[in-house]
């Protein structure tokens, strides 16, 4: 319900892996093999800082986010 000044209060909650364990999958992209790898959000949290760095996770990255802007041809 709006306050007398017209403002509205709202909250965002990140419940995945905090309050609930959801079956959400994130997809990593291997630039060398062009393969995708589905990982849970918990697995992603444990490897995200290693993506693209020397070692096992060097060729892996999170795919680029699609642009919200329309493509102009």
Number of C-alpha atoms within 10 A of each C-alpha: 7 8 8 7 6 7 9 9 7 5 4 5 7 8 10 13 13 10 9 9 12 12 11 12 14 16 16 20 18 19 14 9 9 9 11 16 13 13 16 15 18 15 12 18 10 9 12 15 10 15 19 16 12 9 9 11 15 14 17 22 19 16 13 8 6 6 7 6 6 6 6 4 3
